[in-house]
Amino acid sequence: MSMKEFTTEYLEQIRQIIASGDSQLASQELEHLHPADIAELYQNLDLSEAEFLYKLLDEETAADVLMELDEDDRLKLLEGMPSEEIARQIEHLDSDDAVDVIQQLDEEDRDEILSHIDDVEQAGDIIDLLKYDEDTAGGLMGTEMVVVNENMSMPECVKEMRQQAEEMDEIYYVYVVDNDYKLKGIFPLKKMITHPSVSKIKHVMETDPVSVKADTPIDEVVLDFEKYDLVAMPVVDSIGRLLGRITVDDVMDQVRESSERDYQLASGISSDVDADDSILAQAKARIPWLLIGIASGILASIILGGFEDQLSAVTTLALFIPIIAGTGGNVGVQASAIVVQGLANGSLDIKEFSSQLAKEVVIGLLNATILSGVILIYNLLVYPECLAVTLSVSASLFCVVMFGSILGTVVPLTFEKIHINPALATGPFIQISNDIMGLVIYVFVAKFFLSIFA
């Protein structure tokens, strides 16, 4: 199967085939498409058109297509399917993928679908996996894996591997356990060739494999995959018994979803939306921070209203309001972006709160000195007669940069500590906070210098 590009002409051709009700011709069009391409095709069609094509797929392909769809499109398709059909397709999915599908449904629908799954063992695995928080390693793992006992001989091991492998699409590692099912090591397939006559597997297995506990947050799992260059990782319980495995494709999906959420939070979008979501859904996601922005603007006007007499007397002060507010916001966003990036890639730990704050204070001092120095020179050249304005702007800018640097560091670290997504700190939260405080600082500093030079 090759990648397919869906032109306007091709999509119109597919719609005409669907409108004619020609199932045979439609099946021929789908026959050579990859499940990911079929999923992309569905996203360009109406729901009724997608349902027509979906019913033409064999159960295994339909299950693969189901997993390639984004969550909203998948849910729309599931809502139009009977429980028995959903159950038949779930039987073709790995346990972790099956859980992803089941989790989208209501509790009542879940129970009904599980009751229609013929494979009792698979249904039991799904029920067990549903107990784990979806944001932990347990919620991401699957139970399909090849497991052998450490006391097996090579012929016994090979026989066992063959039996278990028949039910799997991909094999990344062979996991070795003891009689209590505790993870003892990993058996590389290369050892089958290089040590064909070994007495027991435990003599040639790789001991102390990198593993993760079921309650480990997904963010930590992602960092471990990156750190150790893994394609799969075993998941164990609190006493080391093997529960399942997480594969790199699951991790990559999680990284993509997490990046999308963080980007939207940083942009002031309060919930997860896509470009093809409804107008109402997109507006609802955007409006909260826009309303907060309006409220902050009103607050800023109130602050400046209390400074009306000074602004009327020295109108030059008003010219620098955008610089003060804008610079403070930019500095805060820069500082918070560095912290959020460090927390995300593991280069910064929450335990380093004080050291990171001290480092940012030094950076803030350097930036504040340079920026306030530049604006001081500019004002001395352009407004030499307004010494009060010159000193007010320079001193305010220095204070605002320092405040933005400290706030941009403290807020994301605090959010991380209280388990709020720190990405929220890189967007409107920091921008608005610094705008307001920048104006407050400017007003009081200007009043101080104006009173001196009056």
C-alpha positions as CSV (number, residue, x, y, z in Angstrom):
1,M,0.0,0.0,0.0
2,S,1.3,3.4,-0.9
3,M,0.5,6.9,0.4
4,K,-2.5,8.5,-1.2
5,E,-3.1,12.1,-1.9
6,F,-6.7,13.1,-2.0
7,T,-7.3,15.7,-4.7
8,T,-10.6,17.5,-5.1
9,E,-11.3,15.5,-8.2
10,Y,-10.7,12.2,-6.4
11,L,-12.9,13.1,-3.5
12,E,-15.7,14.1,-5.9
13,Q,-15.3,10.8,-7.7
14,I,-15.6,8.9,-4.4
15,R,-18.8,10.9,-3.5
16,Q,-20.3,10.1,-6.8
17,I,-19.6,6.4,-6.3
18,I,-21.2,6.6,-2.8
19,A,-24.2,8.5,-4.2
20,S,-24.7,5.7,-6.8
21,G,-24.6,3.1,-4.1
22,D,-22.1,1.0,-6.0
23,S,-20.6,-1.1,-3.2
24,Q,-18.4,-3.2,-5.5
25,L,-16.7,-0.2,-7.1
26,A,-16.3,1.5,-3.7
27,S,-14.7,-1.6,-2.2
28,Q,-12.2,-1.6,-5.1
29,E,-11.3,2.0,-4.4
30,L,-10.6,1.1,-0.7
31,E,-8.8,-2.2,-1.4
32,H,-5.4,-0.8,-2.0
33,L,-5.5,2.1,0.6
34,H,-3.6,2.0,3.9
35,P,-5.9,2.3,6.9
36,A,-4.3,5.7,7.7
37,D,-5.3,6.9,4.2
38,I,-8.8,5.5,4.6
39,A,-9.1,7.4,7.9
40,E,-7.9,10.6,6.1
41,L,-10.5,10.0,3.4
42,Y,-13.2,9.7,6.0
43,Q,-12.3,13.1,7.4
44,N,-13.0,14.7,4.0
45,L,-16.5,13.1,3.8
46,D,-19.8,13.6,5.5
47,L,-20.6,11.2,8.3
48,S,-23.2,9.3,6.2
49,E,-20.7,8.9,3.4
50,A,-18.0,7.7,5.8
51,E,-20.4,5.1,7.3
52,F,-21.2,3.8,3.8
53,L,-17.6,3.1,3.1
54,Y,-16.8,1.8,6.6
55,K,-19.4,-1.0,6.3
56,L,-17.6,-2.3,3.3
57,L,-14.3,-3.0,5.1
58,D,-13.4,-6.3,6.6
59,E,-13.3,-6.4,10.4
60,E,-9.5,-6.3,10.8
61,T,-9.1,-3.3,8.4
62,A,-12.1,-1.5,10.0
63,A,-10.4,-1.9,13.4
64,D,-7.2,-0.4,12.1
65,V,-9.1,2.5,10.5
66,L,-10.9,3.1,13.7
67,M,-7.6,3.6,15.5
68,E,-6.3,6.0,12.8
69,L,-9.2,8.4,13.2
70,D,-9.0,11.3,15.6
71,E,-11.1,11.0,18.7
72,D,-14.0,13.1,17.6
73,D,-14.4,11.4,14.2
74,R,-14.0,8.0,15.9
75,L,-16.8,8.8,18.4
76,K,-19.2,9.9,15.7
77,L,-18.6,6.6,13.8
78,L,-19.0,4.5,17.0
79,E,-22.2,6.2,17.9
80,G,-23.8,4.9,14.7
81,M,-22.6,1.3,15.2
82,P,-24.3,-1.5,17.2
83,S,-22.5,-2.9,20.2
84,E,-22.0,-6.3,18.6
85,E,-20.1,-4.8,15.7
86,I,-17.9,-2.6,17.9
87,A,-17.1,-5.7,20.0
88,R,-16.1,-7.7,16.9
89,Q,-13.7,-4.9,15.8
90,I,-12.2,-4.5,19.3
91,E,-11.3,-8.2,19.2
92,H,-8.8,-7.3,16.4
93,L,-7.1,-4.5,18.4
94,D,-4.3,-4.7,20.9
95,S,-5.5,-4.3,24.5
96,D,-4.1,-0.7,24.8
97,D,-5.9,0.4,21.6
98,A,-9.1,-1.4,22.7
99,V,-9.0,0.6,25.9
100,D,-8.6,3.9,24.0
101,V,-11.8,3.0,22.1
102,I,-13.8,1.8,25.2
103,Q,-12.8,4.9,27.2
104,Q,-14.6,7.2,24.7
105,L,-17.9,5.6,25.5
106,D,-20.4,5.9,28.3
107,E,-20.2,3.4,31.2
108,E,-23.4,1.6,30.1
109,D,-22.1,1.2,26.5
110,R,-18.8,-0.1,27.8
111,D,-20.4,-2.9,29.8
112,E,-22.6,-3.9,26.8
113,I,-19.7,-4.0,24.4
114,L,-17.5,-6.0,26.8
115,S,-20.3,-8.5,27.2
116,H,-20.2,-9.1,23.4
117,I,-16.5,-9.8,23.3
118,D,-16.0,-13.6,22.7
119,D,-12.4,-13.7,23.9
120,V,-12.9,-13.7,27.7
121,E,-9.2,-13.3,28.4
122,Q,-9.1,-10.2,26.2
123,A,-12.2,-8.7,27.8
124,G,-10.6,-9.3,31.2
125,D,-7.4,-7.6,30.1
126,I,-9.4,-4.6,28.9
127,I,-11.3,-4.4,32.2
128,D,-8.0,-4.5,34.2
129,L,-6.5,-1.8,32.0
130,L,-9.5,0.5,32.4
131,K,-8.7,0.6,36.2
132,Y,-5.6,2.6,35.5
133,D,-5.5,6.4,35.2
134,E,-5.2,7.2,31.5
135,D,-2.3,9.7,32.3
136,T,-0.1,6.9,33.8
137,A,2.0,4.1,32.4
138,G,-0.7,1.7,33.3
139,G,-3.2,3.6,31.2
140,L,-0.9,3.5,28.2
141,M,0.3,-0.1,28.3
142,G,-0.8,-3.1,26.5
143,T,-0.7,-6.8,27.6
144,E,0.4,-8.4,24.3
145,M,3.9,-9.5,24.8
146,V,6.1,-12.7,24.6
147,V,7.0,-13.9,28.1
148,V,9.2,-16.8,29.0
149,N,10.4,-18.3,32.3
150,E,14.1,-17.8,33.3
151,N,14.5,-21.6,33.9
152,M,13.5,-22.6,30.4
153,S,16.0,-24.2,28.1
154,M,16.6,-22.8,24.7
155,P,14.3,-25.4,22.9
156,E,11.5,-24.8,25.4
157,C,11.9,-21.1,25.0
158,V,11.7,-21.2,21.2
159,K,8.6,-23.4,21.4
160,E,6.9,-21.0,23.9
161,M,7.9,-18.0,21.8
162,R,6.4,-19.5,18.7
163,Q,3.1,-20.2,20.4
164,Q,2.7,-16.8,21.9
165,A,3.9,-14.9,18.7
166,E,1.1,-16.4,16.6
167,E,-1.4,-13.9,18.2
168,M,0.8,-10.8,17.8
169,D,1.4,-8.4,15.0
170,E,4.8,-7.1,16.3
171,I,7.4,-8.5,18.7
172,Y,9.8,-5.9,20.2
173,Y,11.3,-7.9,23.1
174,V,11.0,-11.2,24.8
175,Y,10.5,-10.7,28.6
176,V,12.0,-13.1,31.1
177,V,10.2,-13.7,34.4
178,D,10.7,-15.9,37.5
179,N,8.1,-18.3,39.0
180,D,6.4,-15.4,40.7
181,Y,6.1,-13.5,37.4
182,K,8.6,-10.9,38.5
183,L,10.5,-9.3,35.6
184,K,14.1,-10.6,35.6
185,G,15.4,-9.6,32.3
186,I,15.1,-9.4,28.5
187,F,16.0,-12.1,26.0
188,P,17.4,-10.7,22.8
189,L,16.4,-12.7,19.7
190,K,20.0,-12.7,18.6
191,K,20.8,-15.0,21.5
192,M,18.8,-17.7,19.9
193,I,21.4,-17.8,17.1
194,T,24.5,-17.2,19.2
195,H,23.6,-19.5,22.1
196,P,21.5,-22.3,20.6
197,S,22.5,-24.9,23.2
198,V,22.4,-22.9,26.4
199,S,21.0,-24.8,29.4
200,K,18.8,-22.1,30.8
201,I,17.6,-18.7,29.5
202,K,18.7,-16.9,32.7
203,H,22.3,-17.6,31.8
204,V,22.2,-15.4,28.6
205,M,19.4,-12.9,29.2
206,E,20.1,-9.2,29.8
207,T,19.4,-8.5,33.4
208,D,18.1,-5.3,35.0
209,P,16.1,-4.0,32.1
210,V,14.7,-0.5,32.1
211,S,11.1,-0.7,33.4
212,V,8.5,1.6,34.7
213,K,5.8,1.2,37.4
214,A,2.2,1.3,36.5
215,D,1.4,4.5,38.4
216,T,4.3,6.5,36.8
217,P,3.1,9.7,35.1
218,I,3.2,9.5,31.3
219,D,5.5,12.5,31.1
220,E,8.2,10.5,33.0
221,V,7.6,7.5,30.7
222,V,8.2,9.7,27.6
223,L,11.5,11.0,29.1
224,D,12.7,7.5,29.8
225,F,12.0,6.4,26.2
226,E,14.0,9.3,24.9
227,K,16.8,8.9,27.5
228,Y,17.4,5.2,26.8
229,D,16.4,5.1,23.1
230,L,13.8,2.4,23.6
231,V,11.2,1.0,21.2
232,A,9.3,-0.8,24.1
233,M,9.3,-0.7,27.8
234,P,8.0,-3.2,30.3
235,V,5.5,-2.1,33.0
236,V,5.6,-3.7,36.5
237,D,3.7,-3.4,39.7
238,S,5.0,-2.2,43.0
239,I,6.8,-5.5,43.7
240,G,8.2,-6.0,40.2
241,R,5.7,-8.3,38.6
242,L,5.3,-7.9,34.9
243,L,2.0,-6.3,33.9
244,G,2.4,-5.2,30.3
245,R,4.5,-3.2,27.9
246,I,4.4,0.3,26.3
247,T,5.6,0.7,22.7
248,V,7.2,3.7,21.1
249,D,4.2,4.4,18.8
250,D,2.0,4.8,21.9
251,V,4.6,7.3,23.3
252,M,4.8,9.2,20.0
253,D,1.0,9.6,20.0
254,Q,1.2,10.9,23.6
255,V,4.0,13.4,22.7
256,R,1.9,14.7,19.8
257,E,-1.2,15.1,21.9
258,S,0.7,16.7,24.8
259,S,2.4,19.2,22.4
260,E,-0.9,20.2,20.9
261,R,-2.4,20.7,24.4
262,D,0.5,22.8,25.5
263,Y,0.5,24.9,22.4
264,Q,-3.2,25.6,22.7
265,L,-2.8,26.5,26.4
266,A,0.1,28.8,25.6
267,S,-2.1,30.5,23.0
268,G,-5.0,31.1,25.4
269,I,-7.3,28.2,24.2
270,S,-8.9,26.6,27.2
271,S,-9.9,23.2,25.8
272,D,-8.7,20.8,23.1
273,V,-10.1,21.8,19.7
274,D,-9.2,21.2,16.1
275,A,-9.5,23.3,13.0
276,D,-12.4,21.2,11.8
277,D,-14.4,21.5,15.0
278,S,-17.7,23.5,14.9
279,I,-17.7,27.3,15.2
280,L,-19.5,27.1,18.5
281,A,-16.8,24.7,20.0
282,Q,-13.9,26.8,18.8
283,A,-15.5,30.1,20.1
284,K,-16.2,28.4,23.4
285,A,-12.6,27.4,23.8
286,R,-11.2,30.8,22.9
287,I,-13.6,33.1,24.8
288,P,-12.5,32.6,28.5
289,W,-9.0,34.2,28.1
290,L,-10.4,36.8,25.8
291,L,-12.9,37.9,28.5
292,I,-10.0,37.9,31.0
293,G,-8.1,40.1,28.6
294,I,-11.0,42.5,28.4
295,A,-11.2,42.6,32.2
296,S,-7.5,43.3,32.4
297,G,-7.9,46.1,29.9
298,I,-10.6,47.6,32.0
299,L,-8.4,47.3,35.1
300,A,-5.6,49.0,33.2
301,S,-7.8,51.9,32.2
302,I,-8.8,52.3,35.8
303,I,-5.1,52.4,36.9
304,L,-4.4,55.0,34.2
305,G,-7.5,57.0,35.2
306,G,-5.9,57.5,38.6
307,F,-2.9,59.0,36.8
308,E,-5.0,61.3,34.6
309,D,-3.7,64.5,36.0
310,Q,0.0,63.6,35.5
311,L,-0.7,62.4,32.0
312,S,-2.4,65.6,31.1
313,A,0.4,67.7,32.5
314,V,3.2,65.6,31.0
315,T,1.7,63.9,27.9
316,T,5.1,62.4,27.0
317,L,4.6,59.8,29.7
318,A,1.7,58.3,27.7
319,L,4.0,57.6,24.7
320,F,5.9,55.0,26.7
321,I,2.9,53.0,28.1
322,P,3.1,50.4,25.2
323,I,6.8,49.9,25.8
324,I,6.4,49.3,29.5
325,A,3.5,46.9,29.1
326,G,4.8,45.1,26.1
327,T,8.3,44.5,27.4
328,G,7.1,43.2,30.7
329,G,4.9,40.7,28.9
330,N,7.6,39.6,26.5
331,V,10.1,39.1,29.3
332,G,7.7,37.0,31.3
333,V,6.8,34.8,28.4
334,Q,10.4,34.2,27.6
335,A,11.3,33.2,31.1
336,S,8.3,30.9,31.5
337,A,8.9,29.3,28.1
338,I,12.5,28.3,29.2
339,V,11.1,26.8,32.4
340,V,8.3,24.9,30.7
341,Q,10.7,23.6,28.1
342,G,13.1,22.5,30.9
343,L,10.3,20.7,32.8
344,A,9.1,19.0,29.6
345,N,12.5,17.6,28.5
346,G,13.7,16.8,32.0
347,S,16.6,19.2,32.0
348,L,15.0,21.1,34.9
349,D,13.6,19.5,38.0
350,I,11.1,21.1,40.4
351,K,13.7,20.5,43.2
352,E,15.8,23.1,41.4
353,F,13.3,25.9,42.2
354,S,15.7,28.2,44.1
355,S,18.7,27.7,41.8
356,Q,16.6,28.4,38.7
357,L,15.1,31.5,40.3
358,A,18.5,32.8,41.3
359,K,19.7,32.2,37.7
360,E,16.7,34.1,36.3
361,V,17.3,37.0,38.7
362,V,20.8,37.4,37.3
363,I,19.6,37.1,33.7
364,G,16.9,39.7,34.6
365,L,19.4,42.1,36.0
366,L,21.5,41.9,32.9
367,N,18.5,42.4,30.5
368,A,17.0,45.1,32.7
369,T,20.3,47.0,32.8
370,I,20.7,46.9,29.0
371,L,17.1,47.7,28.1
372,S,16.7,50.5,30.7
373,G,20.1,51.9,29.5
374,V,19.0,52.0,25.9
375,I,15.8,53.8,26.7
376,L,17.7,56.2,29.0
377,I,20.1,57.2,26.2
378,Y,17.1,57.5,23.7
379,N,15.2,59.8,26.1
380,L,18.2,62.0,26.9
381,L,18.7,62.6,23.2
382,V,15.1,63.0,22.2
383,Y,13.5,64.6,25.4
384,P,16.5,66.3,27.1
385,E,14.2,68.8,28.8
386,C,12.0,66.1,30.4
387,L,14.3,64.6,33.0
388,A,11.4,63.3,35.1
389,V,10.0,61.4,32.2
390,T,13.5,60.0,31.2
391,L,14.1,58.7,34.7
392,S,10.5,57.4,35.2
393,V,10.6,55.4,32.0
394,S,14.1,53.9,32.6
395,A,13.5,53.0,36.2
396,S,10.0,51.6,35.4
397,L,11.4,49.5,32.6
398,F,14.2,48.1,34.9
399,C,11.6,47.1,37.5
400,V,9.2,45.7,35.0
401,V,11.9,43.5,33.4
402,M,12.9,42.2,36.8
403,F,9.3,41.5,37.8
404,G,8.6,39.7,34.5
405,S,11.7,37.5,34.8
406,I,10.8,36.5,38.4
407,L,7.1,35.9,37.7
408,G,7.9,34.0,34.5
409,T,10.0,31.6,36.5
410,V,8.0,31.3,39.7
411,V,4.6,30.7,38.1
412,P,5.3,27.6,35.9
413,L,7.4,26.1,38.7
414,T,4.6,26.6,41.1
415,F,2.0,25.2,38.6
416,E,4.2,22.1,38.2
417,K,4.4,21.7,42.0
418,I,0.6,21.9,42.4
419,H,0.0,19.6,39.4
420,I,-1.4,22.3,37.0
421,N,0.0,22.2,33.4
422,P,2.8,24.7,33.4
423,A,2.3,25.5,29.7
424,L,-0.6,27.7,30.9
425,A,2.1,30.1,32.3
426,T,3.6,30.7,28.9
427,G,0.4,32.3,27.4
428,P,-2.1,35.0,28.4
429,F,-1.7,34.4,32.2
430,I,1.8,35.8,32.2
431,Q,1.1,38.3,29.5
432,I,-1.9,39.8,31.3
433,S,-0.2,39.7,34.8
434,N,2.8,41.6,33.5
435,D,0.8,44.1,31.6
436,I,-1.2,45.1,34.7
437,M,1.8,45.1,37.0
438,G,3.9,47.0,34.5
439,L,1.3,49.8,34.5
440,V,1.1,49.8,38.3
441,I,4.9,50.1,38.5
442,Y,5.0,52.8,35.9
443,V,2.3,54.9,37.6
444,F,4.0,54.8,41.0
445,V,7.5,55.4,39.7
446,A,6.3,58.3,37.5
447,K,4.5,59.8,40.4
448,F,7.6,59.6,42.5
449,F,9.9,61.3,40.0
450,L,7.3,63.9,39.0
451,S,6.9,64.9,42.7
452,I,10.7,65.3,43.0
453,F,11.1,67.4,39.9
454,A,7.9,69.4,40.4
